[in-house]
Amino acid sequence: MILLKTRGIPLNLSQSTVATIYSARYNNKLIAVSPNDRRIILSEEVPPLEDETMIVGIPTLDHLEQGDIVHIDTSGSIHTLFRNNSTHNALFITDRCNSNCLMCSQPPKNFDDLTHFFNINSALIPLIPKETREVGITGGEPTLLGQRFITLLNQLTDELPNTDIHILTNGRAFAWKHVAQAFSLVNNNNIVYGIPLYSDYYQQHDYIVQAKNAFNQTVVGLHNMARHNLRLELRIVLHQQSYKRLPKLAKYIYMNFPFVEHIAFMGLEYIGYTVKNNEILWIEPQHYMNELEDGVLYLADMGMNVSIYNLQLCLLKPSLWKFARKSISDWKQKYLEECNNCSLLDTCGGVFDTSKKHSSFIQAI
């Protein structure tokens, strides 16, 4: 797993800043430069006291490269915001959420961090290289930022007009027509909203996301968004609570949401709430493979664009291999020792390095 956060001892650092790694590593040091040309030296060593603004005694700088963008705060923490040589970069909007999903990989936190991350992202966006192909947006629930979220989307549109923007949201806010209309005024057809739908039955979806009326809000939100020509993707996480109705959910999607441009069936990341809720969530993929095959092939036969994320080829039926994608972000993706002997290693997406448990049926093909 790639390191995204480190810390050292701050010297002469009076305020936090977003900065770009300006030079390649030299003598265990890097130079970061802020938008106002303020220079900050990052050092693994603790050199003699100098007048320079520095972060010293950093355990390692190996994960940082020229062109990376970081947030440096007055405590000496260095958070990587953008990796120049990665295709898996995202703006983090908030730790807050109005759902509390049973399998949430990053459980929500109940404190107001909206202004903190808004300020960071506002400073980050102009620094992102103009040739960047895709940027994600995630949380928590991004729409909790309200009007300031639209401000960020307009900023992205102005600064990165050719970049694809993929937003992860539960979609519930769009049940209110004025919200969908407001987002439609962002003049950017490169934005896609990825929204979870875990069942065709409202009580089951509401139970999974642990929020009353979430199903109805999501469904109404999807239709409001479609009326305003917002681009949509549906996401279904696979576990004990969702797999049995996959064939029915597939038919429900085709009948009710023919306007979505992509449907992703997603393997479980065993981290966060999933560990706590192991007894009601964990299931070996082989035990839901028939339901997954029925749902995926039905949607594909109906002409819909379908993918399978986060599942290894050795766990899938061969009929599903063509739908499998290398979906795990590079900073948390790995291959098990068993995978090294696999003839399909180059086409398989591997496993989550973050997961505390993997399927016991992973084996080389």
N, C-alpha and C positions, 0 to 999 in steps of 0.2 A: 504494500500500500504506500502510495506517495505521500510524503509529509506535506501538509498544507499550513502548519502553524509551528512556530518556534518562538523562543524568547531569549533575551539577553539583558544586559544592564544598560539602561539609558544614561547618556551623558549629554548635557546641554540641550535636551529635547523638551521644549516648553509646551508644544501642542502636537496633537495627533495629526497625521497626514496620510494621504494616498500618494504613492510614489512609484516610479518605474525603475526597474533595475537597468542601470545605464551602461555598465561595463561588465565584461566577463570577469570571472573570479581571478584574483591575483594576490598571492601571498596571504591566503586565507581571508581575503577581504572582498567585499562587493561595494559598489557605490549605487545608491538609490537617489533619484532626483525627483522632487515634487514639481507640480505644475508651475509654481512660481520660482523655479530654478534653485530651490533650496537643496543643498547636498547633504546626504546622510550616509555616513560610512558604516557598513555592517561588517563586524569582525568576529572571527572565532576566538581570537586572542584578546587579552586585556593589555593593551599597550600603555605606555606612560601617559599620564593625564595631558590632554590636549585641548585646544580651544574649539576643535571641530565638533559638530553634532554627530554623535556616534551611538550605535548599539554594540556593546562589546560582550565577550564571553558567551557568544551564541554557540550552542552545542555543535551545530553543523549548518553549512550553507549549500550543501550538495544538491538540494532540491530546487534551488533558485538558479535561473538562467537569465541571460540578457533579454530584455523585452518583457519579462514577467512584471506584473503590477501587484503591489502589496499595500496593505494598510499597516502603518506603524503607529502604535499608540504610546502614550507617555509612560506606560508601565514597562515598556521594552518588548511587548508582544509584537510579532510580525506575522500577519495573516496573509496568505496568498489569495488574491482576488481573481487574478487572470494569469493563466500559464500560456506563454507565447507559442509553445510548440504542441499545444493540446487542442483537440476538437471538442472537448467536454468542459466548456466554461459556462458558468451561470452566475447571475446576480441573485444574492440571497436577500430576501425582502424582510422577513420577520420570523421569529420563533413562535409567534402566536398563531392560534387556529380556532375556528368556530366548530370544528369537528374534533373527534378524539378517537380515531380509528383504532380498532383492536390490534392491527398489525403495523402501526406507525413506526417507521424506522428511525424517526427523529421526533420523539414525543414533544408536544407543544409545551411552552413555558408561559406562565401567566404574569408577564411583566411587559411594560411598554417600551419596546425597542424600536418602534417604527421610525422615529426621528433619527435615531442613531444610524440605522441602516440606510435610510433615505439620503442622509448627508454623504455617506460613504459611496453609495451607488451614483449619486449626482456627480461626485468627483471622479469616479471610475470611468463612466461612459465616454467622456471625451478622449480618454487615454487609450481606449481599445483600438487596435489597428483597424483601419478602414476596410482592409481586405478580409477580415474575419468572416467566415462562412456562416456560423451559427452561434447564437448565445441563448442559453436557457434562463428562465426565471423561476425561482422556487421559494419555498418557505418551510414551515408554516403556510398560512393562507395569504397570498399576495394581495387579494382584493381588500383585505382589512386596512390597507394603506389609503384607501379611498381615492379622492381626487389626486393626491400626490402620486398614486400609481399611474394614472393617466399622464401626469407630468413626465414621469420617467419614460413611458412609452413614446411620448412625443419627442423626448430628448434622444432616445434610441433611433427613432425615425429620422431625425435631422442629422445625427452624427454617423449613423450606420445604415444608410438607405438600402444597401444591397445585402444586408445580413438577415438571415432567417432567425426569427425570434420564437422560441417555444416556451409557452407559459404553463406551468403546472398549477392548477386551481381546482377546488372542489365544485366550482360553478354555481354555488348556491346564491351568491349575490345577484346573479343575472336573472333570478326569478322576478326581480323588480324591473319593469320595462325601461325605466329611465336609466338604469345602470347599463343595460345592453346598448341602449342608444348612445350613451356617453362614450362608451368604448368604441363604438362604430365610427365615431368622429375622428379617431386616430387614423390618419391616412396612410396605412401601411398594410399592404396585402401579404406581407411576409410573416405576419404573426399567426401562429397556430395555438389554440388553447387545448391542452390535454386535461380531460375531465374524467374522474372515476365514476363508473356505474357498476355496482357489484351484484345486482340481481334485478330480475324483472318484477319482483315482489317487494312492495314498499317496506314491509316490516323487517325483512331480511337485510335490505340495504341500510335501513336506519339503525339496526342492531350492529352491523359491522362498523359503521362510522360513528356509532354512539351519539346520535343527534336526532331528535324528534323532527319529523317533517323534512328531513334531508332529501329523501327520495323525490318527494313532490317538488321541492325547490330546485333540485338538479334537473328534473325532467322539464319543468317549465322554463328554467334558465336556458337549457339547450335549445328549446324552440324559440325563445326570445332572441338568442344569439343568431340562430339560423335566419330569422326574419331580417336581421341587420347584416347578413352576409359575412359574419365572422367565421373564420375557418376553425373546424372542430375535429378533435380526436377523442376517442373513448378508450379508457384504460380499465382493465379487469385484473385484480390481483388474485392469484390462485391459492386457495387454502381450504380447510375443512368446511368453513362457513359459506363458501361461494361456489364450490365445484359442482354440486349435485344439479343445479339448475342451469348450468352453462348452455345446454342445447336450447332450453326455453329462452334464456337471455339472448342467445344469438338470433332467434326468430323475432323476439321483441325489438331488438336493435334494428333489424332489417325493416320491420313493419313501421316503426315509429321514428327512426332517425336515419332515413336514407341519405340525408345530406351530410353525414359525417364522412370525412375523407380518409380516416384511418382508424382501425380498431387494434389495440395491443393487449394480448393476454400475457400476464406477467408472473414469472416465478417469484416466490417469496424470499425476501431478504431477512435472514434470521438474526435480527438485532432489534434493539429498542423494545417496544411493547410485545413484539412477537415472542421474545424469550419468556416474558412474564405470562403470556397467554398461550404458551406452548400446547397445553392439553386441548384447547378448543381450536387451534389453528394448524399445527404441524400435521402434514400428511405427505407421505412419499409420492412424488409425481406419478409413479407407475399406477397408483391407485385412482388417479383421476384422468388417466390418459384417454380412455374411451370417451368421456364427456368432453374433454378438450378437443379431441379429433372431430367429434360430431359438430361442435360449435364452430370451429375454425373452417372446416370444409364446407359447412352450410353457407357461411358468410362469403367464402371465396366463390362458391358456385353461384351465389346471387350477385356476383360482380363487385363485391366490396373489398377494399384494401385491408388485408389482415396480416399481423405480425405476431410472433411469439418472442417475448423478451425474457432474459435471465434464466433460461433453461438450457441445459447442456444437450448436445445432440444424442449422446448415449442414453438419455432418459426419454427421448421423444421417439414416437413411431416414425419409421422412414417416410411415411406419407406426410409428415409435418416438417421434415427437414427444410424444405424450401421456404417455409415461413419463419424460420429461426433467424434472429438477427444478433449481431455483436452489439449488445445494448448496454452492457455494464460500463460505467464511466471508467476511463483509464486509470484514475487515481485510486480506485478501489476494486480493480479487477486482477485476478490471478488464475493460474492453472495448478491443479493438484499434481502430486508426484505421479499418480496413476495416468494423468493426462499426457505425460511426456511420451508414452508409447502408443498414442492414438494416431491413426492414419488420417483423421479429420481434424487434427489439432488446429490447423491454420484457418479453418472455417467455423470453428466453435468459439463461442464468446466467453468460455471459462466460467469462473464462479466469483461470488463476492468475497473479497478478502476481509470485508467487514463482518461477514456472517460467522456466528459462533458455532454453527452446525451446518453440514452439507448432507445431501442425500447419500445414503449408504450404498446406493446402486450405481454410482458413477464408476464407469469402467472404460478402459481403452477399446476403441473400435478397430 
